[in-house]
Amino acid sequence: MQIEQETALGAYAPLMLEHVPAGIALFDAHELRLLAANSRYQDLLEPQWQHGHALGHRLIEFLPRAAYTEIAALFQKVLETGVSSRLEGYASPARLNGTRYWDYSLEPIAEQGQVRYVLLTVTEIIMQLQAQKIAKQAKTALAQAQQELELEQQRHEHEETILLSVRSIVEPQAFAQALLRAIDTCFSPHLLALYSTRSEQEKLSLLAFHTPESWLQATPVLPALLVGTSGGSLLQAMQQRSPLIRRTSQERETGQKESRERDTLLALPEIACVVYLPLWRAQGAQCEGVLVAGFATEEELDALVVPTLSACAPHLTEALAETWIHAALADERQRLRTVLDQLPEGVILVEAQSGKVSYANPAAAGLLGYALPHLVGAPLNQSAMMSPYRFPPAHQQSAFRWNFALIHALWGKVIVNEEIVVSRPDGSEIVVLSSAAPIRTSNGLITEAVMVFQDITAKKQLEQQKNEFFVVANHELRTPLTAILGYAELLQLQFPEGADAMQRSAINRIAEECEHLIHLIHELLDVSRLEHARLELKKQYLDLLAPLSQVVITHAQTASMHRLHLTLEELEPVDSLMGWFDLLRIEQVIRNLLSNAMKYSPSGSEIEVGVRPRRDAQGMEQEVVIWVKDQGMGINALDMPHIFECFYRAA
C-alpha cells in the first residue's frame, strides 16, 4: 500500500512542481549544470533559453553576465560550507516591466558526505516590496499627519494663551504688556515690541516692549516714536498688509549694504530673524499697529510662530482698537469728572438698579454737610437713623428731603427749579434750588438720575429783606403822601384867594404827582406779590371790549407823535366781549405795553392794539388774545429768555 502511494506521488510530482508559485531548479554541484527545472524558473530566463533549452547547460552559459557573478558567488558559498544560503531582495532588470525583485534560496543536497546537487528556489517578491513601500509611505504620511496635528494643537494652545491674556484688558499700555508677556511664554523670542498707529497712518508710537533687560540697556534699538519713512520694515509691513519676515541669512545672500535697506534689528548679533506683523482691521479700513518679534533662531518660525501670530492678528486688532475706544471714553469721563468736581453747584448721580449715589462732587457734599466718602456709595433711600450723622428727630425728615427729587427722577419725572430746605448735620438750614432728571439709554431705559442744585439761601434772605423794605416803604411813604395828597385836594376844592393860573397849576401838579407816587408804591408791592405768587386777581363778569377801547382812545389822544388804532378780529365795534376779567390788571398791562411801544417806536410810526376771542366748538368765548404791535427795534434773540425776569433790561 505504501509503495503504491509513493508511486502515485512520484507520478504527480512534476505536476505539483509546475503549480508552485516559485521557480525551482536542480543544479549539478560540480559544474553548476542545470539538470531539471519547472516552467516558472525557465520563464525567468532569456527567451532563447526557455522551454527546456537551458537543461544540460551550465549556469554561466544561460545566466546573464551582469547577474552571474553575484549568483555564482552564492553557489560557491553553499558548495564550500555545505550550508543553505539566501539572497533576499535581489534586483534584476526585466525586459518589459523594469526592475524586478527576487529572493534566492540555495539548498545543498549531499550524498555519502559530499554535496552532489544544489536545489535553487527563486521567488519573485515585487508584491511584497510594493506592499512594504505602501506601508512605509502610509507610515510616513501618518507620522506627518500626526506631526501636523500636534503642531496644529500646539498652535491652538498658543492662540488660546495669547487671546485669553488680553481678553478683559481695556487700557492700551496694559493690553500691550499682557500681549507681549503671553507671546514670550509661548515662543521665548529675544525681542518683542508693539507699535500703535493711533489715528495717524504715518506715525508709529511704541506701546510696550519685552526683551532681556541687560541687553536692552546695552543696545537701545527701539525708538519710542517713528514718523514718515523712518519706520523702515515697520512701515513696509503696514503697506504690504501681511507678515514681513527678515532673516540674517537672506540679507547676506542678497548682499544689501545700504543702511536704509538693511533691518536695524538684524544688525544685532543676538537676532537671526525678525517678524513684523501688521494689525489691520476688517476690510483694511484701519491699521492699528505693528507687532515686532525678534528670534535668536529660525526654528519653528514658519511652521508655528508666524501661523499662530497671523491667526491671532484679527482678534488682537479688534481688541486693541477697543482699548483705544475705552481709553478715549475714560479720558472723556475723567475730563467730565474734573469739570464737575470744579463746579460751584452740587451734582449728584444715583444708579437706578442699586439706588446708591454713584457720584457726588465736592460742592454737593459741602452743601449737604456730608463728608464726600460718606455721601458716595450711600443708599438713596436711607433714613436719618442710618446716617453716620445724628440728626435731631425734628430735623430727620427735612435732612433727607433732597432724596425725594432724585426718587421722582428715577421714576421718570423731570423737576426744574424746585426750592428745597435742607437741614444739615450741624443744625443749620440752607435753601437750595434744585433740578433733577432721569438719564435714559437709547431704548428709553432709565439707568441713573441726576440732580443739580445750588445754595440760594443768601438770595432768599435778600428777597426777605427786600419784602420787608417794601412793607416799610409802603407804610413810611404812603403816610406822608396821603397827607400831602389830602391837603392838595383841599386846595383844589377851594383855591386861595388871589391864586393865579401858575399857582393853580402847581397845586394840580402836586396832586397828580402824589397819585403817581402812590401808584408806583402799589406796583412795587405787586412785584413783591408776583415773586411770591401771592398776587390775587379780582375777577368780575363784565364787557372787556368797551373799557379796552376807552384805554386805546385815551392814549391816542395823548400820543400825538404816533398813530394808535384798535384792531378787532372776529369782532365788530358794536359787539360786546363778556367774561370774567380783572379789568384793573388788564388795563395796567395794556398801559405798560403802550407806554413801551410809544417810547421805543420811531416818531410818526403806527401802533396797533389787537383783540381776538378764542372760542370752543360751540362758539363760546374761552379766552381773549390781546396784543400790542409797534414798529420799534424789537428784542434781541439773546434777551428773549429773560424778558419775564424782574428788573431785567434788554440791550
FENQUI-V720014 format. One record per residue. N is the residue number from 0. PSI is psi in whole degrees, 0 to 359 (* if undefined). OMEGA is omega in whole degrees, 0 to 359 (* if undefined). Layout:
n:N psi:PSI omega:OMEGA
n:N psi:PSI omega:OMEGA
This chain:
n:0 psi:315 omega:180
n:1 psi:323 omega:180
n:2 psi:322 omega:179
n:3 psi:320 omega:180
n:4 psi:318 omega:179
n:5 psi:322 omega:178
n:6 psi:318 omega:180
n:7 psi:317 omega:180
n:8 psi:322 omega:178
n:9 psi:328 omega:179
n:10 psi:326 omega:183
n:11 psi:357 omega:182
n:12 psi:313 omega:179
n:13 psi:322 omega:180
n:14 psi:320 omega:180
n:15 psi:320 omega:179
n:16 psi:328 omega:180
n:17 psi:336 omega:182
n:18 psi:0 omega:176
n:19 psi:131 omega:182
n:20 psi:41 omega:178
n:21 psi:152 omega:177
n:22 psi:130 omega:182
n:23 psi:130 omega:182
n:24 psi:148 omega:179
n:25 psi:124 omega:184
n:26 psi:148 omega:172
n:27 psi:134 omega:186
n:28 psi:338 omega:186
n:29 psi:310 omega:184
n:30 psi:5 omega:183
n:31 psi:47 omega:180
n:32 psi:138 omega:181
n:33 psi:118 omega:182
n:34 psi:321 omega:181
n:35 psi:153 omega:179
n:36 psi:145 omega:176
n:37 psi:171 omega:184
n:38 psi:325 omega:181
n:39 psi:319 omega:181
n:40 psi:319 omega:182
n:41 psi:332 omega:178
n:42 psi:343 omega:179
n:43 psi:345 omega:185
n:44 psi:170 omega:175
n:45 psi:153 omega:186
n:46 psi:322 omega:184
n:47 psi:346 omega:180
n:48 psi:5 omega:180
n:49 psi:174 omega:177
n:50 psi:40 omega:173
n:51 psi:0 omega:182
n:52 psi:340 omega:181
n:53 psi:346 omega:181
n:54 psi:134 omega:180
n:55 psi:351 omega:180
n:56 psi:157 omega:181
n:57 psi:158 omega:183
n:58 psi:323 omega:183
n:59 psi:340 omega:183
n:60 psi:319 omega:186
n:61 psi:350 omega:180
n:62 psi:131 omega:179
n:63 psi:145 omega:185
n:64 psi:325 omega:183
n:65 psi:330 omega:183
n:66 psi:343 omega:189
n:67 psi:316 omega:187
n:68 psi:311 omega:184
n:69 psi:320 omega:181
n:70 psi:319 omega:179
n:71 psi:323 omega:178
n:72 psi:324 omega:179
n:73 psi:319 omega:176
n:74 psi:315 omega:183
n:75 psi:321 omega:178
n:76 psi:317 omega:181
n:77 psi:320 omega:181
n:78 psi:324 omega:182
n:79 psi:321 omega:185
n:80 psi:337 omega:184
n:81 psi:18 omega:182
n:82 psi:140 omega:179
n:83 psi:152 omega:183
n:84 psi:158 omega:181
n:85 psi:148 omega:172
n:86 psi:108 omega:187
n:87 psi:141 omega:175
n:88 psi:33 omega:179
n:89 psi:130 omega:182
n:90 psi:133 omega:176
n:91 psi:142 omega:181
n:92 psi:141 omega:178
n:93 psi:157 omega:185
n:94 psi:320 omega:188
n:95 psi:327 omega:190
n:96 psi:23 omega:178
n:97 psi:207 omega:183
n:98 psi:137 omega:177
n:99 psi:154 omega:187
n:100 psi:141 omega:186
n:101 psi:156 omega:168
n:102 psi:122 omega:178
n:103 psi:132 omega:177
n:104 psi:123 omega:181
n:105 psi:127 omega:182
n:106 psi:117 omega:179
n:107 psi:143 omega:177
n:108 psi:118 omega:186
n:109 psi:147 omega:173
n:110 psi:127 omega:179
n:111 psi:39 omega:174
n:112 psi:4 omega:179
n:113 psi:148 omega:179
n:114 psi:114 omega:181
n:115 psi:329 omega:185
n:116 psi:160 omega:174
n:117 psi:124 omega:178
n:118 psi:119 omega:182
n:119 psi:129 omega:175
n:120 psi:122 omega:181
n:121 psi:122 omega:181
n:122 psi:126 omega:177
n:123 psi:131 omega:184
n:124 psi:26 omega:181
n:125 psi:321 omega:181
n:126 psi:319 omega:179
n:127 psi:318 omega:180
n:128 psi:321 omega:178
n:129 psi:318 omega:178
n:130 psi:319 omega:178
n:131 psi:320 omega:179
n:132 psi:315 omega:179
n:133 psi:318 omega:179
n:134 psi:320 omega:179
n:135 psi:317 omega:178
n:136 psi:318 omega:179
n:137 psi:320 omega:179
n:138 psi:319 omega:178
n:139 psi:316 omega:179
n:140 psi:319 omega:178
n:141 psi:319 omega:179
n:142 psi:320 omega:178
n:143 psi:317 omega:179
n:144 psi:319 omega:179
n:145 psi:319 omega:178
n:146 psi:317 omega:179
n:147 psi:322 omega:178
n:148 psi:315 omega:178
n:149 psi:321 omega:178
n:150 psi:318 omega:179
n:151 psi:319 omega:177
n:152 psi:320 omega:178
n:153 psi:319 omega:177
n:154 psi:316 omega:180
n:155 psi:319 omega:179
n:156 psi:318 omega:179
n:157 psi:319 omega:177
n:158 psi:316 omega:179
n:159 psi:317 omega:179
n:160 psi:315 omega:183
n:161 psi:312 omega:184
n:162 psi:322 omega:179
n:163 psi:333 omega:182
n:164 psi:337 omega:183
n:165 psi:12 omega:189
n:166 psi:317 omega:188
n:167 psi:17 omega:182
n:168 psi:132 omega:184
n:169 psi:5 omega:179
n:170 psi:129 omega:189
n:171 psi:313 omega:182
n:172 psi:319 omega:177
n:173 psi:322 omega:176
n:174 psi:311 omega:183
n:175 psi:317 omega:180
n:176 psi:317 omega:178
n:177 psi:321 omega:179
n:178 psi:313 omega:182
n:179 psi:323 omega:176
n:180 psi:318 omega:180
n:181 psi:317 omega:179
n:182 psi:321 omega:178
n:183 psi:321 omega:178
n:184 psi:323 omega:185
n:185 psi:317 omega:192
n:186 psi:349 omega:180
n:187 psi:53 omega:177
n:188 psi:164 omega:180
n:189 psi:338 omega:181
n:190 psi:138 omega:177
n:191 psi:141 omega:176
n:192 psi:151 omega:176
n:193 psi:120 omega:177
n:194 psi:146 omega:179
n:195 psi:144 omega:178
n:196 psi:346 omega:188
n:197 psi:232 omega:181
n:198 psi:358 omega:183
n:199 psi:124 omega:186
n:200 psi:332 omega:182
n:201 psi:20 omega:182
n:202 psi:127 omega:181
n:203 psi:129 omega:178
n:204 psi:140 omega:183
n:205 psi:119 omega:178
n:206 psi:315 omega:181
n:207 psi:157 omega:175
n:208 psi:160 omega:180
n:209 psi:123 omega:181
n:210 psi:163 omega:177
n:211 psi:127 omega:187
n:212 psi:315 omega:182
n:213 psi:321 omega:181
n:214 psi:320 omega:181
n:215 psi:322 omega:179
n:216 psi:327 omega:180
n:217 psi:331 omega:183
n:218 psi:86 omega:178
n:219 psi:103 omega:186
n:220 psi:1 omega:184
n:221 psi:99 omega:178
n:222 psi:147 omega:182
n:223 psi:337 omega:184
n:224 psi:133 omega:177
n:225 psi:130 omega:182
n:226 psi:139 omega:175
n:227 psi:226 omega:184
n:228 psi:2 omega:181
n:229 psi:352 omega:182
n:230 psi:340 omega:177
n:231 psi:242 omega:183
n:232 psi:329 omega:178
n:233 psi:310 omega:181
n:234 psi:326 omega:177
n:235 psi:318 omega:178
n:236 psi:320 omega:178
n:237 psi:319 omega:183
n:238 psi:321 omega:182
n:239 psi:350 omega:172
n:240 psi:25 omega:177
n:241 psi:162 omega:182
n:242 psi:134 omega:177
n:243 psi:125 omega:183
n:244 psi:123 omega:176
n:245 psi:131 omega:182
n:246 psi:143 omega:177
n:247 psi:320 omega:181
n:248 psi:320 omega:180
n:249 psi:319 omega:181
n:250 psi:327 omega:176
n:251 psi:321 omega:181
n:252 psi:318 omega:181
n:253 psi:341 omega:176
n:254 psi:33 omega:179
n:255 psi:123 omega:183
n:256 psi:333 omega:184
n:257 psi:137 omega:183
n:258 psi:330 omega:181
n:259 psi:339 omega:180
n:260 psi:337 omega:183
n:261 psi:151 omega:176
n:262 psi:124 omega:184
n:263 psi:328 omega:181
n:264 psi:327 omega:179
n:265 psi:344 omega:177
n:266 psi:347 omega:179
n:267 psi:138 omega:183
n:268 psi:338 omega:182
n:269 psi:346 omega:187
n:270 psi:127 omega:176
n:271 psi:332 omega:179
n:272 psi:152 omega:182
n:273 psi:135 omega:177
n:274 psi:127 omega:175
n:275 psi:115 omega:184
n:276 psi:107 omega:178
n:277 psi:141 omega:182
n:278 psi:87 omega:180
n:279 psi:139 omega:177
n:280 psi:171 omega:183
n:281 psi:138 omega:178
n:282 psi:17 omega:174
n:283 psi:28 omega:183
n:284 psi:327 omega:186
n:285 psi:135 omega:173
n:286 psi:120 omega:183
n:287 psi:342 omega:179
n:288 psi:190 omega:181
n:289 psi:132 omega:175
n:290 psi:129 omega:182
n:291 psi:130 omega:179
n:292 psi:121 omega:178
n:293 psi:136 omega:185
n:294 psi:148 omega:178
n:295 psi:336 omega:178
n:296 psi:165 omega:178
n:297 psi:9 omega:183
n:298 psi:128 omega:177
n:299 psi:14 omega:182
n:300 psi:306 omega:183
n:301 psi:329 omega:185
n:302 psi:328 omega:188
n:303 psi:308 omega:189
n:304 psi:303 omega:184
n:305 psi:314 omega:177
n:306 psi:321 omega:181
n:307 psi:311 omega:180
n:308 psi:323 omega:178
n:309 psi:322 omega:178
n:310 psi:327 omega:180
n:311 psi:338 omega:189
n:312 psi:311 omega:181
n:313 psi:319 omega:181
n:314 psi:319 omega:179
n:315 psi:324 omega:180
n:316 psi:311 omega:180
n:317 psi:321 omega:180
n:318 psi:319 omega:178
n:319 psi:319 omega:178
n:320 psi:321 omega:179
n:321 psi:327 omega:178
n:322 psi:324 omega:178
n:323 psi:324 omega:177
n:324 psi:315 omega:178
n:325 psi:322 omega:179
n:326 psi:319 omega:178
n:327 psi:319 omega:178
n:328 psi:320 omega:179
n:329 psi:320 omega:178
n:330 psi:317 omega:180
n:331 psi:322 omega:178
n:332 psi:318 omega:179
n:333 psi:321 omega:177
n:334 psi:314 omega:179
n:335 psi:320 omega:180
n:336 psi:319 omega:178
n:337 psi:317 omega:178
n:338 psi:314 omega:181
n:339 psi:323 omega:180
n:340 psi:334 omega:183
n:341 psi:356 omega:180
n:342 psi:141 omega:175
n:343 psi:343 omega:177
n:344 psi:151 omega:177
n:345 psi:140 omega:179
n:346 psi:129 omega:179
n:347 psi:134 omega:174
n:348 psi:137 omega:180
n:349 psi:132 omega:177
n:350 psi:137 omega:180
n:351 psi:323 omega:185
n:352 psi:315 omega:184
n:353 psi:340 omega:183
n:354 psi:21 omega:181
n:355 psi:154 omega:177
n:356 psi:114 omega:181
n:357 psi:337 omega:179
n:358 psi:141 omega:171
n:359 psi:134 omega:179
n:360 psi:165 omega:182
n:361 psi:325 omega:180
n:362 psi:320 omega:179
n:363 psi:315 omega:179
n:364 psi:320 omega:180
n:365 psi:319 omega:180
n:366 psi:321 omega:181
n:367 psi:348 omega:178
n:368 psi:19 omega:180
n:369 psi:157 omega:163
n:370 psi:138 omega:186
n:371 psi:318 omega:179
n:372 psi:332 omega:179
n:373 psi:338 omega:182
n:374 psi:314 omega:181
n:375 psi:129 omega:180
n:376 psi:353 omega:180
n:377 psi:142 omega:176
n:378 psi:140 omega:181
n:379 psi:325 omega:185
n:380 psi:17 omega:180
n:381 psi:147 omega:179
n:382 psi:172 omega:179
n:383 psi:332 omega:182
n:384 psi:335 omega:180
n:385 psi:347 omega:183
n:386 psi:148 omega:175
n:387 psi:347 omega:178
n:388 psi:148 omega:181
n:389 psi:102 omega:179
n:390 psi:144 omega:171
n:391 psi:149 omega:182
n:392 psi:323 omega:182
n:393 psi:340 omega:184
n:394 psi:354 omega:187
n:395 psi:321 omega:183
n:396 psi:316 omega:181
n:397 psi:335 omega:181
n:398 psi:329 omega:182
n:399 psi:25 omega:180
n:400 psi:333 omega:179
n:401 psi:341 omega:177
n:402 psi:326 omega:187
n:403 psi:323 omega:179
n:404 psi:319 omega:179
n:405 psi:324 omega:178
n:406 psi:317 omega:177
n:407 psi:321 omega:180
n:408 psi:322 omega:178
n:409 psi:337 omega:176
n:410 psi:6 omega:175
n:411 psi:3 omega:182
n:412 psi:141 omega:177
n:413 psi:126 omega:181
n:414 psi:129 omega:183
n:415 psi:125 omega:172
n:416 psi:56 omega:176
n:417 psi:130 omega:180
n:418 psi:132 omega:182
n:419 psi:134 omega:173
n:420 psi:122 omega:184
n:421 psi:127 omega:174
n:422 psi:128 omega:184
n:423 psi:163 omega:184
n:424 psi:332 omega:181
n:425 psi:5 omega:178
n:426 psi:349 omega:179
n:427 psi:159 omega:178
n:428 psi:142 omega:174
n:429 psi:158 omega:176
n:430 psi:126 omega:180
n:431 psi:146 omega:173
n:432 psi:115 omega:189
n:433 psi:150 omega:171
n:434 psi:139 omega:181
n:435 psi:150 omega:181
n:436 psi:153 omega:175
n:437 psi:151 omega:173
n:438 psi:121 omega:186
n:439 psi:155 omega:171
n:440 psi:178 omega:181
n:441 psi:334 omega:179
n:442 psi:13 omega:173
n:443 psi:1 omega:181
n:444 psi:131 omega:179
n:445 psi:120 omega:180
n:446 psi:330 omega:182
n:447 psi:170 omega:172
n:448 psi:145 omega:181
n:449 psi:142 omega:174
n:450 psi:131 omega:176
n:451 psi:131 omega:183
n:452 psi:155 omega:180
n:453 psi:154 omega:181
n:454 psi:118 omega:178
n:455 psi:22 omega:181
n:456 psi:315 omega:180
n:457 psi:322 omega:178
n:458 psi:317 omega:179
n:459 psi:322 omega:178
n:460 psi:321 omega:177
n:461 psi:319 omega:178
n:462 psi:321 omega:178
n:463 psi:317 omega:178
n:464 psi:323 omega:178
n:465 psi:318 omega:179
n:466 psi:319 omega:177
n:467 psi:322 omega:177
n:468 psi:319 omega:179
n:469 psi:319 omega:180
n:470 psi:314 omega:179
n:471 psi:317 omega:180
n:472 psi:320 omega:179
n:473 psi:317 omega:182
n:474 psi:313 omega:186
n:475 psi:328 omega:181
n:476 psi:323 omega:183
n:477 psi:328 omega:181
n:478 psi:306 omega:178
n:479 psi:326 omega:180
n:480 psi:323 omega:179
n:481 psi:319 omega:179
n:482 psi:315 omega:180
n:483 psi:317 omega:181
n:484 psi:323 omega:179
n:485 psi:315 omega:179
n:486 psi:322 omega:180
n:487 psi:320 omega:179
n:488 psi:325 omega:175
n:489 psi:319 omega:178
n:490 psi:325 omega:179
n:491 psi:326 omega:179
n:492 psi:326 omega:181
n:493 psi:94 omega:180
n:494 psi:145 omega:177
n:495 psi:149 omega:179
n:496 psi:141 omega:178
n:497 psi:5 omega:179
n:498 psi:127 omega:179
n:499 psi:184 omega:184
n:500 psi:323 omega:180
n:501 psi:319 omega:179
n:502 psi:319 omega:178
n:503 psi:319 omega:179
n:504 psi:323 omega:179
n:505 psi:319 omega:178
n:506 psi:315 omega:179
n:507 psi:321 omega:181
n:508 psi:323 omega:177
n:509 psi:317 omega:180
n:510 psi:318 omega:181
n:511 psi:316 omega:182
n:512 psi:325 omega:175
n:513 psi:315 omega:178
n:514 psi:323 omega:179
n:515 psi:317 omega:179
n:516 psi:319 omega:177
n:517 psi:321 omega:178
n:518 psi:318 omega:178
n:519 psi:320 omega:178
n:520 psi:318 omega:177
n:521 psi:320 omega:180
n:522 psi:321 omega:176
n:523 psi:319 omega:177
n:524 psi:324 omega:177
n:525 psi:319 omega:178
n:526 psi:316 omega:179
n:527 psi:318 omega:179
n:528 psi:321 omega:179
n:529 psi:319 omega:180
n:530 psi:330 omega:181
n:531 psi:15 omega:177
n:532 psi:38 omega:181
n:533 psi:11 omega:178
n:534 psi:119 omega:182
n:535 psi:136 omega:176
n:536 psi:130 omega:180
n:537 psi:93 omega:185
n:538 psi:143 omega:175
n:539 psi:151 omega:179
n:540 psi:113 omega:185
n:541 psi:175 omega:178
n:542 psi:121 omega:182
n:543 psi:333 omega:189
n:544 psi:319 omega:184
n:545 psi:306 omega:179
n:546 psi:328 omega:179
n:547 psi:320 omega:177
n:548 psi:323 omega:180
n:549 psi:322 omega:177
n:550 psi:317 omega:180
n:551 psi:316 omega:181
n:552 psi:318 omega:181
n:553 psi:314 omega:180
n:554 psi:330 omega:179
n:555 psi:326 omega:180
n:556 psi:327 omega:182
n:557 psi:340 omega:182
n:558 psi:73 omega:182
n:559 psi:340 omega:183
n:560 psi:355 omega:182
n:561 psi:157 omega:177
n:562 psi:108 omega:186
n:563 psi:129 omega:179
n:564 psi:160 omega:181
n:565 psi:130 omega:178
n:566 psi:125 omega:179
n:567 psi:127 omega:176
n:568 psi:129 omega:181
n:569 psi:23 omega:178
n:570 psi:154 omega:173
n:571 psi:153 omega:180
n:572 psi:334 omega:182
n:573 psi:354 omega:180
n:574 psi:164 omega:173
n:575 psi:155 omega:182
n:576 psi:85 omega:186
n:577 psi:144 omega:178
n:578 psi:180 omega:178
n:579 psi:113 omega:185
n:580 psi:152 omega:168
n:581 psi:92 omega:188
n:582 psi:321 omega:182
n:583 psi:316 omega:181
n:584 psi:322 omega:180
n:585 psi:315 omega:179
n:586 psi:323 omega:178
n:587 psi:314 omega:180
n:588 psi:316 omega:182
n:589 psi:319 omega:179
n:590 psi:318 omega:179
n:591 psi:318 omega:179
n:592 psi:318 omega:179
n:593 psi:322 omega:178
n:594 psi:317 omega:178
n:595 psi:319 omega:180
n:596 psi:316 omega:180
n:597 psi:331 omega:183
n:598 psi:323 omega:188
n:599 psi:5 omega:179
n:600 psi:149 omega:178
n:601 psi:150 omega:179
n:602 psi:134 omega:180
n:603 psi:358 omega:181
n:604 psi:169 omega:184
n:605 psi:138 omega:177
n:606 psi:129 omega:184
n:607 psi:131 omega:171
n:608 psi:119 omega:184
n:609 psi:149 omega:179
n:610 psi:133 omega:177
n:611 psi:124 omega:177
n:612 psi:152 omega:172
n:613 psi:124 omega:185
n:614 psi:158 omega:176
n:615 psi:188 omega:183
n:616 psi:334 omega:180
n:617 psi:1 omega:178
n:618 psi:10 omega:180
n:619 psi:139 omega:179
n:620 psi:129 omega:177
n:621 psi:322 omega:181
n:622 psi:165 omega:175
n:623 psi:127 omega:177
n:624 psi:124 omega:178
n:625 psi:133 omega:179
n:626 psi:155 omega:174
n:627 psi:121 omega:185
n:628 psi:126 omega:179
n:629 psi:184 omega:182
n:630 psi:33 omega:179
n:631 psi:187 omega:184
n:632 psi:344 omega:181
n:633 psi:183 omega:182
n:634 psi:132 omega:179
n:635 psi:143 omega:181
n:636 psi:329 omega:179
n:637 psi:336 omega:181
n:638 psi:348 omega:185
n:639 psi:318 omega:181
n:640 psi:347 omega:187
n:641 psi:6 omega:189
n:642 psi:340 omega:180
n:643 psi:9 omega:175
n:644 psi:142 omega:182
n:645 psi:133 omega:173
n:646 psi:16 omega:177
n:647 psi:134 omega:182
n:648 psi:119 omega:181
n:649 psi:153 omega:181
n:650 psi:* omega:*
